[in-house]
Amino acid sequence: MPMTFRISTERCAGVPTTVRLAGRLAGDAVDVLMCACVDMGPVVTIDLSEVSFADDAGVRALGELRSRGAVLQSPRPYLAMLL
């Protein structure tokens, strides 16, 4: 079965955590993202360069994370318009 969503984190002392997303941010993937980010604190960078699609819930989740202080980095043009 092909990968529909992947999330990975990069933590280094003294720098904000980077969360890298890949694939389709939709359905259960939205819950996975929110759970992964709950304990990371407000200073986090979310790399969106490999997100191929986000449904309404995914876009809302990213907006919520941004309102909490997350930096949304490198969204594809269609996603940038939705954000």
N, CA, C and O of each residue as an XYZ file, in Angstrom:
332
protein
N       0.846     -1.182      0.000
C       0.000      0.000      0.000
C       0.893      1.246      0.000
O       1.837      1.303      0.788
N       0.637      2.225     -0.833
C       1.474      3.413     -0.892
C       1.310      4.290      0.347
O       0.264      4.289      0.996
N       2.348      5.024      0.652
C       2.340      5.932      1.779
C       1.367      7.075      1.500
O       1.421      7.697      0.439
N       0.474      7.351      2.461
C      -0.440      8.471      2.293
C      -0.036      9.649      3.159
O      -0.356     10.793      2.836
N       0.672      9.382      4.271
C       1.095     10.459      5.165
C       2.278      9.992      5.991
O       2.322      8.855      6.463
N       3.239     10.894      6.157
C       4.412     10.604      6.992
C       4.723     11.836      7.816
O       4.634     12.960      7.323
N       5.082     11.629      9.060
C       5.489     12.725      9.922
C       6.794     12.321     10.601
O       6.928     11.202     11.097
N       7.746     13.236     10.617
C       9.000     12.984     11.319
C       9.386     14.257     12.057
O       9.021     15.360     11.651
N      10.115     14.093     13.126
C      10.540     15.256     13.915
C      12.048     15.274     14.019
O      12.712     14.238     14.013
N      12.561     16.474     14.114
C      13.996     16.691     14.277
C      14.176     17.622     15.459
O      13.771     18.784     15.418
N      14.784     17.105     16.507
C      14.999     17.892     17.721
C      16.493     18.034     17.968
O      17.236     17.052     17.976
N      16.912     19.267     18.168
C      18.300     19.556     18.499
C      18.298     20.576     19.630
O      17.492     21.506     19.631
N      19.181     20.404     20.573
C      19.257     21.317     21.704
C      19.498     22.751     21.222
O      20.378     23.003     20.399
N      18.717     23.664     21.741
C      18.937     25.078     21.447
C      18.272     25.603     20.188
O      18.345     26.802     19.917
N      17.621     24.741     19.408
C      16.928     25.202     18.197
C      15.501     24.655     18.216
O      15.236     23.618     18.823
N      14.579     25.363     17.543
C      13.188     24.883     17.525
C      13.079     23.499     16.878
O      13.838     23.155     15.972
N      12.133     22.732     17.359
C      11.841     21.422     16.776
C      11.305     21.611     15.360
O      10.506     22.514     15.114
N      11.735     20.777     14.444
C      11.203     20.780     13.087
C      10.358     19.536     12.898
O      10.805     18.419     13.159
N       9.132     19.740     12.441
C       8.222     18.649     12.110
C       8.108     18.629     10.596
O       7.694     19.618      9.992
N       8.470     17.512      9.975
C       8.408     17.381      8.519
C       7.208     16.504      8.161
O       7.061     15.386      8.655
N       6.359     17.041      7.289
C       5.177     16.318      6.843
C       5.336     15.945      5.380
O       5.943     16.683      4.604
N       4.786     14.791      5.008
C       4.828     14.360      3.612
C       3.541     13.613      3.304
O       3.038     12.853      4.132
N       3.017     13.832      2.117
C       1.832     13.115      1.669
C       0.563     13.920      1.846
O       0.562     15.145      1.723
N      -0.533     13.205      2.141
C      -1.874     13.792      2.219
C      -2.246     14.070      3.671
O      -2.358     13.146      4.477
N      -2.437     15.336      4.000
C      -2.862     15.739      5.338
C      -4.391     15.768      5.346
O      -5.013     16.805      5.112
N      -4.974     14.606      5.620
C      -6.432     14.452      5.564
C      -6.838     13.311      6.485
O      -6.033     12.431      6.789
N      -8.090     13.331      6.926
C      -8.624     12.245      7.741
C      -7.826     12.028      9.012
O      -7.554     12.974      9.752
N      -7.450     10.780      9.266
C      -6.728     10.424     10.491
C      -5.375     11.108     10.599
O      -4.865     11.295     11.704
N      -4.790     11.483      9.482
C      -3.483     12.142      9.506
C      -3.539     13.456     10.271
O      -2.546     13.857     10.878
N      -4.681     14.131     10.252
C      -4.830     15.398     10.978
C      -4.691     15.145     12.481
O      -4.001     15.886     13.180
N      -5.352     14.092     12.970
C      -5.245     13.750     14.393
C      -3.817     13.369     14.765
O      -3.331     13.739     15.834
N      -3.149     12.634     13.890
C      -1.755     12.248     14.138
C      -0.885     13.499     14.273
O      -0.055     13.587     15.178
N      -1.075     14.459     13.378
C      -0.304     15.698     13.439
C      -0.553     16.438     14.743
O       0.395     16.856     15.409
N      -1.814     16.604     15.113
C      -2.124     17.357     16.326
C      -1.572     16.655     17.565
O      -1.066     17.321     18.468
N      -1.657     15.355     17.626
C      -1.087     14.611     18.754
C       0.430     14.752     18.807
O       1.003     14.875     19.889
N       1.075     14.735     17.662
C       2.533     14.850     17.608
C       3.002     16.219     18.072
O       4.088     16.349     18.637
N       2.190     17.236     17.837
C       2.603     18.607     18.162
C       2.169     19.062     19.548
O       2.588     20.132     19.990
N       1.351     18.294     20.245
C       0.771     18.747     21.501
C       1.831     19.045     22.571
O       1.664     19.994     23.337
N       2.888     18.281     22.643
C       3.891     18.463     23.693
C       5.144     19.189     23.236
O       6.129     19.238     23.972
N       5.125     19.746     22.054
C       6.331     20.372     21.517
C       6.483     21.827     21.908
O       7.538     22.415     21.671
N       5.476     22.416     22.494
C       5.556     23.821     22.857
C       5.278     24.708     21.663
O       5.058     24.228     20.551
N       5.289     26.001     21.905
C       4.879     26.934     20.851
C       5.920     27.165     19.758
O       5.573     27.596     18.658
N       7.180     26.885     20.044
C       8.218     27.191     19.057
C       8.548     25.920     18.294
O       9.343     25.088     18.732
N       7.908     25.799     17.138
C       8.115     24.632     16.293
C       8.010     25.086     14.837
O       7.215     25.966     14.507
N       8.808     24.485     13.984
C       8.731     24.748     12.550
C       8.111     23.520     11.897
O       8.537     22.392     12.144
N       7.103     23.748     11.062
C       6.451     22.655     10.356
C       6.784     22.783      8.880
O       6.343     23.718      8.211
N       7.560     21.841      8.382
C       7.987     21.822      6.985
C       6.890     21.165      6.146
O       6.605     19.977      6.295
N       6.284     21.955      5.266
C       5.169     21.487      4.448
C       5.569     21.200      2.996
O       4.701     20.977      2.152
N       6.842     21.203      2.707
C       7.302     21.113      1.318
C       6.883     19.821      0.614
O       6.805     19.791     -0.615
N       6.614     18.757      1.369
C       6.239     17.487      0.748
C       4.765     17.138      0.959
O       4.356     16.003      0.714
N       3.972     18.104      1.411
C       2.533     17.864      1.565
C       1.887     18.011      0.193
O       1.957     19.075     -0.423
N       1.262     16.943     -0.279
C       0.673     16.952     -1.616
C      -0.793     17.366     -1.613
O      -1.328     17.750     -2.653
N      -1.457     17.291     -0.443
C      -2.875     17.626     -0.352
C      -3.224     17.859      1.102
O      -2.666     17.210      1.987
N      -4.148     18.783      1.361
C      -4.703     18.971      2.704
C      -6.198     19.215      2.560
O      -6.625     20.071      1.785
N      -6.999     18.448      3.320
C      -8.437     18.684      3.299
C      -8.770     19.845      4.239
O      -7.869     20.442      4.827
N     -10.051     20.166      4.381
C     -10.446     21.301      5.216
C      -9.954     21.154      6.653
O      -9.484     22.122      7.252
N     -10.060     19.950      7.204
C      -9.601     19.713      8.568
C      -8.089     19.898      8.679
O      -7.603     20.422      9.681
N      -7.345     19.476      7.664
C      -5.897     19.654      7.657
C      -5.512     21.123      7.613
O      -4.597     21.549      8.318
N      -6.202     21.895      6.793
C      -5.929     23.334      6.695
C      -6.257     24.014      8.023
O      -5.499     24.867      8.486
N      -7.389     23.639      8.641
C      -7.759     24.214      9.942
C      -6.724     23.872     11.006
O      -6.366     24.722     11.821
N      -6.240     22.632     11.002
C      -5.233     22.208     11.978
C      -3.947     23.014     11.820
O      -3.356     23.446     12.810
N      -3.518     23.215     10.578
C      -2.306     24.014     10.356
C      -2.518     25.452     10.824
O      -1.620     26.054     11.411
N      -3.706     26.002     10.565
C      -4.009     27.347     11.038
C      -3.986     27.437     12.552
O      -3.502     28.418     13.115
N      -4.510     26.411     13.210
C      -4.492     26.388     14.672
C      -3.063     26.319     15.202
O      -2.710     27.023     16.148
N      -2.242     25.466     14.589
C      -0.843     25.363     15.012
C      -0.111     26.680     14.795
O       0.697     27.089     15.630
N      -0.390     27.348     13.674
C       0.234     28.649     13.423
C      -0.204     29.663     14.473
O       0.611     30.469     14.923
N      -1.476     29.640     14.872
C      -1.960     30.583     15.887
C      -1.328     30.320     17.248
O      -1.292     31.211     18.097
N      -0.828     29.098     17.462
C      -0.125     28.754     18.708
C       1.356     29.109     18.642
O       2.079     28.941     19.624
N       1.813     29.601     17.484
C       3.204     30.022     17.365
C       4.053     29.208     16.420
O       5.227     29.525     16.226
N       3.499     28.166     15.825
C       4.280     27.359     14.888
C       4.564     28.157     13.618
O       3.743     28.963     13.179
N       5.724     27.923     13.045
C       6.109     28.527     11.769
C       5.840     27.494     10.681
O       6.381     26.389     10.718
N       5.003     27.859      9.715
C       4.691     26.961      8.599
C       5.642     27.277      7.456
O       5.607     28.372      6.895
N       6.483     26.328      7.118
C       7.576     26.552      6.179
C       7.340     25.813      4.861
O       6.944     24.648      4.861
N       7.581     26.480      3.762
C       7.634     25.918      2.408
C       6.370     25.203      1.942
O       6.470     24.116      1.375
N       5.181     25.776      2.161
C       3.997     25.117      1.601
C       3.990     25.232      0.082
O       4.505     26.206     -0.467
N       3.420     24.261     -0.591
C       3.240     24.351     -2.037
C       2.240     25.474     -2.319
O       1.446     25.818     -1.443
N       2.264     26.049     -3.516
C       1.433     27.219     -3.807
C      -0.051     27.055     -3.487
O      -0.667     27.966     -2.935
N      -0.636     25.894     -3.831
C      -2.074     25.740     -3.570
C      -2.356     25.768     -2.067
O      -3.361     26.335     -1.637
N      -1.477     25.161     -1.266
C      -1.657     25.138      0.174
C      -1.424     26.514      0.768
O      -2.129     26.919      1.692
N      -0.449     27.230      0.252
C      -0.197     28.592      0.734
C      -1.429     29.470      0.540
O      -1.730     30.305      1.392
N      -2.145     29.292     -0.569
C      -3.366     30.079     -0.808
C      -4.442     29.750      0.217
O      -5.187     30.638      0.631
N      -4.538     28.490      0.634
C      -5.555     28.088      1.589
C      -5.239     28.549      3.003
O      -6.135     28.737      3.825
N      -3.956     28.727      3.271
C      -3.543     29.142      4.610
C      -3.654     30.641      4.752
O      -3.350     31.185      5.813
